[in-house]
């Protein structure tokens, strides 16, 4: 046999990896040796691995191979994650290209397409890990929606519910109009973007010559307004508190209220209160006993409550309402400004604050336990400077209950029935 004059990484790597697998070098069974186990953070079955996976898996492989060399019983458990929102979004896009709408097929048929996707791309991902030379115990490969793991999810859900850690409630949540599901705070990516501030005049009831000007980035939600708020110490507005104004375009009367939440330095110093579409407005509304008027559908279109432009997409409606306000004489001015806008991590849709019934996990106790683990030295950070960021994350003021429910077909199902 002649020796090639050129080194071929592909040929050499494939030959040696096949040898390692044939000899079961990466397989582990419990014995008297000190165990050393890593459960791979399972990559999402949404396509192929990226450079972040390369770095992460290389570090894990270094650690697991070092443990083997030290004589430990090393086991690296591989697997893939069903990634509910990301995968469902990919499958919906695939079906759309085939002329199939998710809403036109039953759940079981959709799941068949989703599992087909998982088999294709999950297999690609595992093959890519092998191409990297990852020394995983492939006989232990798992998938987060396989029967045994789904049963484990249900067991934990029931256990947490019995312990009072889980609850269902009507809360302001992050809504993805593209995926038509709620998102946790961690699934919202905030970006600084150019926007516009619309200064709109609301005329006083009975006196169209007088009124109050508010500044808003979202003129398409004025039909959901339930009040105009001013700061109680703002002299120029004190005479207006208690009076009524008309919402432009629909002429619905709403009160002018005083609340210290209002920032006197922002815009005109007056604020429209829209509890159904803003978390802070909801809190103001609750303090003053105001109603909640929701004018958006789950896919971000105006519903019948809006009274005008029903069925229009929220951003199309924004442009049309600008023109309507100009024609009606209620648009005072429009100014450019920079603001932070939340986008869905998976679909990139602009996230809509929405009042919905969801399941939440109380995070206070978990955060305290995680904080104590590092304070006590049980867990160490490398580099140590990362401790400061971790500490800030887990402060009581920063910890929010985790919204765990999603409005999807692909994923673990919450074991709750309503009668």
TAHU-V8022 format. One record per pair of residues at least 4 apart in sequence whose ideal C-beta (glycine too) atoms are under 7 Angstrom apart, sorted by sequence separation. I is the first residue (numbers start at 0). J is the second residue. D is the distance in Angstrom with one decimal. If there is no record, write none. Layout:
i->[I	I]
j->[J	J]
d->[D	D]
//
This chain:
i->[3	7	8	9	10	11	12	13	14	15	16	17	18	48	50	51	52	53	54	55	56	57	58	59	60	61	62	63	64	65	67	82	83	84	85	86	87	88	89	90	91	92	93	99	104	106	107	109	110	111	112	113	114	115	116	117	118	119	120	121	122	123	124	125	126	127	129	141	144	145	146	147	148	149	150	151	152	153	154	155	156	157	158	175	182	229	233	236	246	273	277	278	279	280	281	282	283	295	296	301	305	311	312	313	315	316	317	319	320	321	322	323	343	362	363	364	365	366	367	368	370	371	385	386	387	388	389	6	19	48	66	81	94	99	104	128	143	144	159	160	175	182	202	245	246	263	284	295	311	324	325	342	343	372	373	380	392	393	405	19	42	67	159	203	245	274	295	296	303	324	342	372	380	391	66	94	128	141	174	175	203	229	245	246	261	273	274	284	294	295	301	302	342	343	373	101	173	202	272	294	301	308	311	342	156	172	173	201	243	244	261	301	321	340	341	380	404	42	63	91	200	201	229	243	274	294	300	301	173	229	243	244	272	293	294	300	308	63	200	201	272	292	300	199	242	299	300	373	173	198	199	213	241	299	40	125	240	274	301	59	198	199	211	239	240	275	373	197	227	240	272	274	275	94	196	197	275	295	199	260	39	196	121	195	197	37	90	194	199	224	90	260	370	222	369	37	221	258	37	87	90	201	221	227	229	231	86	89	222	226	366	211	225	226	227	228	229	231	258	224	230	86	226	228	233	35	230	256	229	366	211	228	230	236	210	44	233	363	35	39	44	81	362	34	35	39	41	42	43	44	45	362	32	33	34	35	36	37	38	39	41	42	44	230	362	32	33	39	41	43	203	204	229	361	362	32	36	45	204	229	360	45	203	204	359	360	30	43	44	79	202	227	228	359	43	201	202	359	360	45	201	211	227	228	359	27	79	201	227	357	358	27	201	226	358	27	224	225	357	77	199	204	224	224	225	221	223	77	214	223	299	213	214	220	223	213	212	228	358	213	215	220	295	212	213	249	77	211	213	249	75	225	248	75	76	77	75	226	293	74	78	81	76	77	78	79	80	81	226	291	78	225	76	225	225	198	198	223	64	196	223	63	223	44	56	222	44	60	46	60	220	278	45	56	248	277	44	47	48	276	44	47	56	247	53	48	248	275	44	47	247	42	247	222	222	222	88	87	84	219	39	84	219	219	218	219	41	218	218	218	171	25	27	25	26	171	25	25	26	16	16	179	179	212	12	176	176	216	176	197	199	200	199	199	200	199	197	198	198	197	195	196	195	195	196	193	194	193	194	191	192	191	192	190	189	190	189	189	190	187	188	187	188	186	187	186	186	182	187	178	177	178	173	175	178	182	177	175	177	176	175	181	175	176	174	181	173	174	173	174	171	172	174	171	172	169	172	169	170	167	167	167	168	165	166	165	164	164	159	184	183	183	181	181	181	180	181	180	179	180	172	88	156	157	88	156	152	85	84	153	149	144	113	110	109	110	106	90	87	84	87	83	87	84	86	83	83	83	81	81]
j->[7	11	12	13	14	15	16	17	18	19	20	21	22	52	54	55	56	57	58	59	60	61	62	63	64	65	66	67	68	69	71	86	87	88	89	90	91	92	93	94	95	96	97	103	108	110	111	113	114	115	116	117	118	119	120	121	122	123	124	125	126	127	128	129	130	131	133	145	148	149	150	151	152	153	154	155	156	157	158	159	160	161	162	179	186	233	237	240	250	277	281	282	283	284	285	286	287	299	300	305	309	315	316	317	319	320	321	323	324	325	326	327	347	366	367	368	369	370	371	372	374	375	389	390	391	392	393	11	24	53	71	86	99	104	109	133	148	149	164	165	180	187	207	250	251	268	289	300	316	329	330	347	348	377	378	385	397	398	410	25	48	73	165	209	251	280	301	302	309	330	348	378	386	397	73	101	135	148	181	182	210	236	252	253	268	280	281	291	301	302	308	309	349	350	380	109	181	210	280	302	309	316	319	350	165	181	182	210	252	253	270	310	330	349	350	389	413	52	73	101	210	211	239	253	284	304	310	311	184	240	254	255	283	304	305	311	319	75	212	213	284	304	312	212	255	312	313	386	187	212	213	227	255	313	55	140	255	289	316	75	214	215	227	255	256	291	389	214	244	257	289	291	292	112	214	215	293	313	218	279	59	216	142	216	218	59	112	216	221	246	113	283	393	246	393	62	246	283	63	113	116	227	247	253	255	257	113	116	249	253	393	239	253	254	255	256	257	259	286	253	259	116	256	258	263	66	261	287	261	398	244	261	263	269	244	79	268	398	71	75	80	117	398	71	72	76	78	79	80	81	82	399	70	71	72	73	74	75	76	77	79	80	82	268	400	71	72	78	80	82	242	243	268	400	401	72	76	85	244	269	400	86	244	245	400	401	72	85	86	121	244	269	270	401	86	244	245	402	403	89	245	255	271	272	403	72	124	246	272	402	403	73	247	272	404	74	271	272	404	125	247	252	272	273	274	271	273	128	266	275	351	266	267	273	276	267	267	283	413	269	271	276	351	269	270	306	135	269	271	307	134	284	307	135	136	137	136	287	354	136	140	143	139	140	141	142	143	144	289	354	142	289	141	290	292	266	267	292	134	266	293	134	294	116	128	294	117	133	120	134	294	352	120	131	323	352	120	123	124	352	121	124	133	324	131	127	327	354	124	127	327	124	329	305	306	307	178	178	178	313	135	180	316	317	317	320	143	320	321	324	278	134	136	135	136	281	136	137	138	129	132	297	298	331	132	297	298	338	299	321	324	329	329	330	331	331	330	331	332	333	333	334	334	335	336	335	336	337	338	337	338	339	340	339	339	340	340	341	342	341	342	343	344	343	344	344	345	343	350	343	343	345	341	343	346	350	346	346	348	348	348	355	350	351	350	357	350	351	352	353	352	353	355	354	355	354	357	356	357	356	357	358	359	358	359	360	360	361	360	399	401	402	402	404	405	405	406	406	406	407	402	345	413	414	346	414	411	345	345	414	411	411	409	408	408	409	408	409	407	405	408	405	409	407	409	407	409	410	409	410]
d->[6.7	6.1	5.6	6.2	6.3	6.3	6.0	6.3	6.6	6.4	6.4	6.2	6.3	4.0	6.5	6.2	5.8	6.2	6.6	6.6	6.1	6.5	6.6	6.2	6.1	6.3	6.5	6.8	6.5	6.4	6.8	4.7	6.1	6.2	6.6	6.3	6.1	6.5	6.4	6.3	6.3	6.8	6.9	6.7	4.5	6.3	6.7	6.3	6.2	6.5	6.6	6.5	6.4	6.6	6.0	4.8	6.2	6.7	6.4	6.6	6.3	6.3	6.7	6.8	6.5	6.7	6.5	6.5	6.8	6.9	6.4	6.7	6.6	6.7	6.3	6.4	6.3	6.4	6.2	6.2	6.3	6.4	6.5	7.0	4.0	5.3	6.9	6.8	6.9	5.5	6.6	6.9	6.6	6.1	6.4	6.7	6.5	6.1	4.6	4.0	5.9	5.0	6.6	6.6	6.5	5.8	6.7	6.3	6.0	6.5	6.4	6.2	6.1	5.5	6.5	6.5	6.3	6.2	6.3	6.6	6.2	5.8	6.1	6.0	6.6	6.5	6.6	7.0	4.7	6.7	4.3	6.1	4.0	6.4	5.6	4.3	5.6	6.0	4.2	4.5	5.6	5.8	4.8	4.8	4.5	4.6	3.9	6.9	4.3	4.7	4.8	5.2	4.8	4.8	4.9	4.5	6.0	6.5	6.2	6.7	6.1	4.5	4.8	4.7	6.7	5.0	6.7	5.0	5.7	3.9	6.8	4.6	4.8	6.7	4.1	6.4	6.5	6.5	5.9	5.5	5.2	3.9	5.8	6.1	7.0	5.0	4.4	6.7	5.8	6.4	5.2	6.6	6.0	5.7	6.9	6.1	6.5	4.2	4.9	5.8	5.4	4.8	6.7	6.4	6.9	4.5	4.2	5.3	4.6	6.3	5.0	6.6	6.7	6.1	4.1	6.8	6.0	5.6	5.1	5.2	5.1	5.5	7.0	6.7	3.6	4.6	5.7	5.2	6.8	6.6	5.7	6.2	5.4	6.3	4.1	6.3	5.9	4.5	5.0	6.6	5.9	5.8	5.5	6.8	5.3	6.1	6.9	6.4	5.1	5.5	5.8	6.2	6.7	4.8	6.7	6.8	5.6	6.3	5.5	6.6	5.1	6.7	5.9	4.9	6.8	4.9	6.4	6.9	5.9	4.8	6.6	4.6	5.7	6.3	5.1	5.5	4.0	6.5	6.5	6.5	6.6	6.0	6.8	6.9	4.7	5.4	5.5	5.4	6.8	5.4	5.0	5.5	4.5	6.5	6.0	6.6	5.8	5.3	5.7	6.9	5.3	6.1	6.4	6.7	6.6	3.9	6.4	6.6	5.5	5.3	4.6	6.0	5.8	5.2	4.9	5.2	5.9	6.1	6.9	5.8	6.4	6.6	5.0	4.7	5.5	3.9	4.4	5.5	5.9	4.5	6.1	5.2	4.8	6.5	6.1	5.0	5.8	5.9	4.1	6.6	6.9	6.9	5.2	7.0	6.7	6.2	4.5	6.0	5.2	6.5	5.6	6.7	6.5	4.9	5.0	4.8	4.7	4.9	4.7	5.1	5.1	6.6	6.2	6.8	5.5	6.0	6.6	6.2	3.9	3.4	6.1	4.2	6.8	5.6	5.4	3.9	6.9	4.5	6.5	5.1	6.3	5.5	5.6	6.0	4.3	4.5	5.9	5.3	5.9	4.5	6.3	5.8	4.7	6.5	6.8	4.0	5.3	5.6	5.4	5.3	6.4	6.6	6.0	5.3	6.8	5.7	5.9	6.7	6.9	5.1	5.3	6.5	6.5	4.3	4.0	3.8	4.8	5.7	4.7	6.7	6.2	5.3	6.4	5.4	6.2	6.6	4.8	6.5	2.7	5.3	6.1	6.9	5.2	5.2	5.8	5.9	4.6	6.1	6.1	4.8	5.7	5.0	6.5	6.6	6.3	4.9	3.8	5.3	4.8	6.3	6.2	6.3	5.9	4.8	6.3	6.4	6.0	6.9	6.6	5.4	5.7	5.0	5.0	5.1	3.7	5.5	4.9	4.4	5.6	6.4	6.0	4.5	6.8	5.5	6.1	7.0	6.3	4.6	5.9	6.4	6.7	5.9	4.4	6.9	6.4	5.3	4.8	5.4	5.8	5.9	6.7	5.8	6.8	6.2	5.6	5.6	5.0	5.9	5.9	5.6	4.4	6.7	5.7	6.0	7.0	4.9	6.4	5.7	6.7	6.5	6.0	5.4	4.0	4.5	5.9	6.8	5.5	6.7	5.6	5.4	6.9	6.4	4.2	4.4	6.0	5.5	6.1	4.9	6.3	6.6	4.4	4.8	5.5	6.1	5.3	5.3	5.2	6.9	5.5	6.0	6.4	5.0	6.0	5.5	6.7	6.9	5.1	6.4	3.3	6.9	6.2	5.0	5.6	6.2	5.5	6.8	6.7	4.1	4.8	5.5	5.3	5.0	6.9	5.9	5.3	6.5	6.1	6.3	4.8	5.6	6.7	5.7	5.0	6.9	4.7	6.0	7.0	5.2	6.3	4.4	5.0	6.9	5.3	6.7	6.8	4.6	6.9	6.1	5.3	6.6	6.6	6.6	6.8	4.2	5.2	6.6	4.0	5.8	3.7	5.5	5.4	5.9	6.3	5.7	6.5	5.5	4.8	4.5	7.0	3.8	5.6	5.9	6.9	5.6	5.2	6.3	5.7	5.2	6.3	6.4	6.9	5.1	6.4	6.4	5.8	5.8	6.1	5.0	6.7	6.0	5.9	4.9	5.9	6.6	6.3	4.7	6.4	4.2	6.0	5.4	5.9	5.4	6.9	6.7	5.2	5.9	4.8	4.6	4.6	5.0	6.1	6.9	4.7	6.4	5.2	6.7	5.0	7.0	5.2	6.6	6.8	5.8	4.3	6.7	5.6	5.2	5.4	3.3	6.7	6.2]
//
